[in-house]
């Protein structure tokens, strides 16, 4: 059994191009992804959000191991 995990890849700043785990998603609310305050400042235009399928509890060692099932670029309005 696998669970969805969210990822952020910032396009700018000190953590540019790092793949950062946003944590395991709540399967009862699959259309929502809670983002901690630690990551809010890293969200910006050109960044990427991704979802992979990982073992229960999330990706081991904070590195994605499962297939990407969703991917999207962030853009400003």
VENZISUL-V204512 format. One record per pair of residues at least 4 apart in sequence whose C-alpha atoms are under 6 Angstrom apart, sorted by the first residue. I is the first residue (numbers start at 1). J is the second residue. D is the distance in whole Angstrom. If there is no record, write none. Layout:
BEGIN
i	j	d
I	J	D
I	J	D
END
This chain:
BEGIN
i	j	d
2	53	6
2	54	5
2	55	5
2	56	6
3	53	5
3	54	5
3	56	6
4	24	6
4	25	6
4	52	6
4	53	5
5	23	6
5	24	4
5	25	5
5	51	5
5	52	5
6	22	5
6	23	6
6	50	6
6	51	5
7	20	5
7	21	5
7	22	5
7	49	6
7	50	5
8	19	6
8	20	5
8	48	6
8	49	5
9	17	5
9	18	6
9	19	5
9	47	6
9	48	5
10	16	5
10	17	6
10	42	6
10	47	4
11	16	5
11	17	6
11	46	5
11	47	4
12	16	5
24	58	6
45	74	5
45	75	5
45	76	6
46	73	6
46	74	5
47	73	6
47	74	5
48	72	6
48	73	4
48	74	6
49	71	6
49	72	5
50	70	5
50	71	4
51	68	6
51	69	6
51	70	5
52	66	6
52	67	5
52	68	4
52	69	6
53	66	5
53	67	6
54	58	5
54	59	5
54	66	5
59	63	6
59	64	5
END
